C-alpha cells in the first residue's frame, strides 16, 4: 500500500514540475529568448501545452484577468500541494492500519 501512496505523491510532484516547465517556456517564448520555429522547441512546447492546458483552462475561467499575467499555474500548483498534503495526512496513516 505504501508503494501506491508513493506513486500518487510522485505523480503529483512530477505534474507540478511539468507546470513549472510550461510556465518558464511560455515566458521564454513571450520574451523571444527561444524561437518556436525551432522544431525541438516547438515539440517541447506542444507537449507541455497538451499536458497542462486541460487542467489550467477551468482555472483561467474562474480567475479574474490580471492583464498580461497568468496566475493559473500558481493556483493549480497550490491546489496540487494542498491535495498532496491532505493525502499524506489522511490516506497514508489509514494505510498503516
C-alpha positions in Angstrom: 0.0 0.0 0.0 2.9 2.4 0.6 4.0 2.0 -3.0 0.6 3.2 -4.2 0.9 6.3 -1.9 4.4 6.9 -3.1 3.3 6.6 -6.7 0.5 9.1 -6.2 2.8 11.6 -4.5 5.4 11.1 -7.2 2.8 11.8 -10.0 1.6 14.9 -8.3 5.2 16.2 -7.8 6.0 15.3 -11.5 2.9 17.3 -12.7 4.0 20.3 -10.6 7.4 20.2 -12.4 5.6 20.0 -15.8 3.6 23.1 -14.8 6.7 25.0 -13.9 8.4 24.0 -17.1 5.4 25.0 -19.1 5.3 28.4 -17.4 9.0 29.0 -17.9 8.9 28.0 -21.5 5.9 30.3 -22.1 7.9 33.2 -20.6 10.9 32.4 -22.8 8.8 32.4 -25.9 7.0 35.6 -24.9 10.3 37.4 -24.4 11.8 36.0 -27.6 14.6 34.1 -25.8 13.7 30.9 -27.6 12.2 30.6 -31.1 9.2 28.4 -31.7 10.3 27.9 -35.3 12.9 25.6 -34.0 11.4 22.1 -34.3 12.6 20.9 -30.8 11.3 24.0 -29.0 8.0 23.7 -30.8 7.7 20.0 -29.9 8.5 20.5 -26.3 6.1 23.5 -26.1 3.3 21.5 -27.7 3.8 18.5 -25.4 3.8 20.8 -22.3 0.7 22.7 -23.6 -1.2 19.5 -24.2 -0.3 18.2 -20.7 -1.2 21.4 -18.8 -4.0 23.1 -20.7 -6.8 20.7 -19.7 -6.1 21.4 -16.1 -5.4 25.1 -16.5 -8.4 26.0 -18.7 -11.1 25.8 -15.9 -8.9 27.8 -13.5 -8.5 30.5 -16.1 -12.2 30.8 -16.5 -12.6 31.3 -12.7 -9.7 33.7 -12.1 -10.1 37.4 -13.0 -8.0 38.9 -15.8 -4.7 40.4 -14.4 -3.6 41.9 -17.7 -0.7 40.0 -19.2 -0.1 37.9 -16.0 -1.4 34.4 -16.0 -1.7 33.2 -12.4 -3.5 29.9 -13.2 -0.3 27.8 -12.9 0.3 29.2 -9.5 -3.3 28.5 -8.4 -3.0 24.9 -9.8 0.3 24.3 -8.0 -1.1 25.5 -4.7 -4.1 23.2 -5.2 -1.9 20.2 -6.0 0.3 20.8 -3.0 -2.8 21.1 -0.8 -4.1 17.8 -2.2 -0.8 16.2 -1.7 -0.6 17.3 1.9 -4.2 16.1 2.6 -3.3 12.7 1.0 -0.2 12.4 3.2 -2.1 13.4 6.3 -5.2 11.2 5.9 -4.6 8.4 3.4 -1.1 7.3 4.3 -1.9 6.8 8.1 -5.0 4.9 7.1 -3.0 2.6 5.0 -0.8 1.8 8.0 -3.7 0.3 9.9 
